Amino acid sequence: MEIVKIDKKNLKDINKPNQPFEIIGRISPVFADGIWTYTEELYEKPYTKTYQVDTSDYAAYINDPDKAIFLAYSDDQCIGQIVLRKDWNKYGFIEDICVAQSARRKGTGSALIHKAVEWAKSSCLIGLALETQDNNLSACRFYAKCGFVIGAVNTMLYRNFDKKEFAVFWYLCF
């Protein structure tokens, strides 16, 4: 596997790894004594979810010191991506991370997180942050495995779309 920064040549590969994923359960975060913990609930019947392809101007990320996109390749196929930007609070914010179905659970996501950590540290940032939904249990487990901790939960962010999903903000502090 090779991870490279986005440029004009590989810009066409953005969003190729954005493929359906399985929703197997959810987390239930609890804030007590200044610490977030959570329990897991597995669904009896998992279901598939697909995120709409983002149509952002990704060319604007090329050569921008405050933004970065890294693409993971295997056998000349784009199998993963991570989209980053410097945030106002000195964290690198992961706007998007996705791995193609064929490359999941094979280290691609961890390699992308590692590349994001390198980028954030070289940018003098204090950590990484991201947001995912409470019902994306696989993603929540992955972020926890990578050392992220819950920093906040927003019960209103998705209210206009799906009243059953909550936004969970995860942080990795250096």
C-alpha positions as CSV (number, residue, x, y, z in Angstrom):
1,M,0.0,0.0,0.0
2,E,1.2,3.5,-0.8
3,I,-0.3,6.7,0.6
4,V,0.2,9.9,-1.4
5,K,-0.9,13.5,-1.1
6,I,-3.5,14.7,-3.6
7,D,-2.3,16.4,-6.7
8,K,-3.7,17.3,-10.1
9,K,-2.9,13.8,-11.4
10,N,-4.8,11.8,-8.8
11,L,-7.6,14.3,-8.1
12,K,-9.8,12.1,-10.3
13,D,-9.6,9.3,-7.6
14,I,-11.2,11.3,-4.9
15,N,-14.4,9.6,-3.5
16,K,-13.7,6.3,-5.3
17,P,-13.4,4.5,-1.9
18,N,-16.7,6.0,-0.7
19,Q,-18.6,2.8,-0.7
20,P,-21.6,1.3,1.3
21,F,-20.9,0.1,4.8
22,E,-22.8,-2.0,7.3
23,I,-24.5,-0.5,10.4
24,I,-24.2,-3.2,13.0
25,G,-25.2,-1.2,16.1
26,R,-24.7,2.0,18.1
27,I,-23.0,3.4,21.1
28,S,-24.7,5.1,24.0
29,P,-22.3,7.8,25.4
30,V,-22.6,8.9,29.0
31,F,-20.8,11.9,30.5
32,A,-20.1,11.6,34.3
33,D,-17.4,13.1,36.5
34,G,-15.8,14.8,33.5
35,I,-15.3,11.6,31.5
36,W,-17.1,10.2,28.6
37,T,-17.8,6.5,28.5
38,Y,-20.2,4.4,26.4
39,T,-21.9,1.1,26.1
40,E,-22.6,-0.7,22.8
41,E,-25.8,-2.0,21.5
42,L,-25.7,-4.6,18.6
43,Y,-28.7,-4.6,16.2
44,E,-30.5,-7.8,15.6
45,K,-30.7,-6.9,11.9
46,P,-27.8,-4.9,10.5
47,Y,-28.4,-2.6,7.5
48,T,-26.3,-1.0,4.8
49,K,-25.7,2.7,4.6
50,T,-24.2,4.9,1.9
51,Y,-23.0,8.4,2.2
52,Q,-23.7,10.8,-0.6
53,V,-20.7,11.7,-2.7
54,D,-19.3,15.1,-1.5
55,T,-19.0,17.5,-4.4
56,S,-16.6,19.9,-2.7
57,D,-13.9,21.6,-4.7
58,Y,-11.1,19.3,-3.8
59,A,-8.7,21.0,-6.2
60,A,-8.6,23.8,-3.6
61,Y,-6.8,21.4,-1.2
62,I,-3.8,21.1,-3.5
63,N,-0.9,23.1,-2.2
64,D,-3.0,24.7,0.6
65,P,-1.0,24.5,3.8
66,D,-4.2,24.5,5.9
67,K,-5.8,21.5,4.2
68,A,-4.7,18.1,3.0
69,I,-6.0,15.0,1.3
70,F,-4.2,11.7,1.3
71,L,-5.1,8.8,-0.9
72,A,-4.2,5.2,-0.3
73,Y,-3.4,3.0,-3.3
74,S,-3.0,-0.7,-3.8
75,D,-2.2,-2.2,-7.2
76,D,-2.8,1.3,-8.7
77,Q,-6.4,1.3,-7.3
78,C,-7.5,4.0,-4.9
79,I,-8.6,2.1,-1.8
80,G,-8.8,4.9,0.8
81,Q,-8.8,8.6,1.5
82,I,-8.6,11.0,4.4
83,V,-9.6,14.7,4.1
84,L,-8.1,17.1,6.6
85,R,-8.1,20.8,7.5
86,K,-6.7,22.9,10.2
87,D,-9.4,24.0,12.6
88,W,-9.7,27.2,14.7
89,N,-8.9,25.3,17.9
90,K,-5.5,24.0,16.7
91,Y,-6.8,20.5,16.0
92,G,-6.6,18.9,12.6
93,F,-10.2,18.1,11.7
94,I,-10.8,14.9,9.7
95,E,-13.6,16.0,7.3
96,D,-13.8,12.5,5.8
97,I,-12.2,9.1,6.0
98,C,-13.3,6.2,3.9
99,V,-11.9,2.8,2.8
100,A,-13.1,0.7,-0.1
101,Q,-15.0,-2.4,0.9
102,S,-12.2,-4.7,-0.4
103,A,-9.6,-3.0,1.8
104,R,-11.4,-2.8,5.1
105,R,-9.9,-4.5,8.2
106,K,-6.6,-4.7,6.4
107,G,-4.8,-1.7,7.9
108,T,-5.7,0.9,5.4
109,G,-7.7,3.1,7.8
110,S,-5.0,2.9,10.5
111,A,-2.4,3.9,7.9
112,L,-4.5,6.9,6.9
113,I,-4.9,7.9,10.5
114,H,-1.1,7.6,11.0
115,K,-0.6,9.9,7.9
116,A,-3.1,12.4,9.4
117,V,-1.2,12.4,12.7
118,E,2.1,13.1,10.8
119,W,0.5,15.9,8.9
120,A,-1.1,17.4,12.0
121,K,2.2,17.2,14.0
122,S,4.2,18.8,11.1
123,S,1.5,21.6,11.1
124,C,2.1,22.2,14.8
125,L,-1.4,21.1,15.7
126,I,-2.3,19.7,19.1
127,G,-4.3,16.7,17.9
128,L,-7.0,15.4,15.6
129,A,-10.8,15.6,15.8
130,L,-13.6,14.2,13.8
131,E,-17.4,13.5,14.0
132,T,-19.3,10.4,13.3
133,Q,-22.7,9.1,14.2
134,D,-23.6,7.1,17.3
135,N,-25.1,4.4,15.1
136,N,-21.9,3.8,13.2
137,L,-20.6,1.3,15.7
138,S,-17.8,0.0,13.5
139,A,-16.4,3.5,13.0
140,C,-16.7,4.3,16.7
141,R,-14.8,1.1,17.6
142,F,-12.1,2.0,15.0
143,Y,-11.6,5.5,16.4
144,A,-11.4,4.1,19.9
145,K,-8.8,1.5,18.8
146,C,-6.8,4.3,17.2
147,G,-6.7,6.2,20.6
148,F,-9.4,8.7,20.1
149,V,-11.7,9.6,23.0
150,I,-15.2,11.1,22.9
151,G,-15.1,14.9,23.6
152,A,-18.7,15.8,22.9
153,V,-22.1,14.6,21.7
154,N,-24.5,16.7,19.7
155,T,-28.1,15.4,19.8
156,M,-29.4,18.1,17.4
157,L,-27.0,18.0,14.5
158,Y,-28.9,15.4,12.5
159,R,-32.4,16.2,13.8
160,N,-33.7,17.5,10.4
161,F,-32.5,14.3,8.7
162,D,-32.8,11.4,11.1
163,K,-34.0,12.0,14.6
164,K,-32.4,8.7,15.7
165,E,-28.8,9.7,15.0
166,F,-26.5,11.7,17.3
167,A,-23.2,13.3,16.3
168,V,-20.3,12.0,18.4
169,F,-17.1,14.1,18.3
170,W,-13.9,12.1,18.8
171,Y,-10.4,13.6,19.7
172,L,-6.9,12.3,19.6
173,C,-4.6,14.6,21.7
174,F,-0.9,14.6,21.1
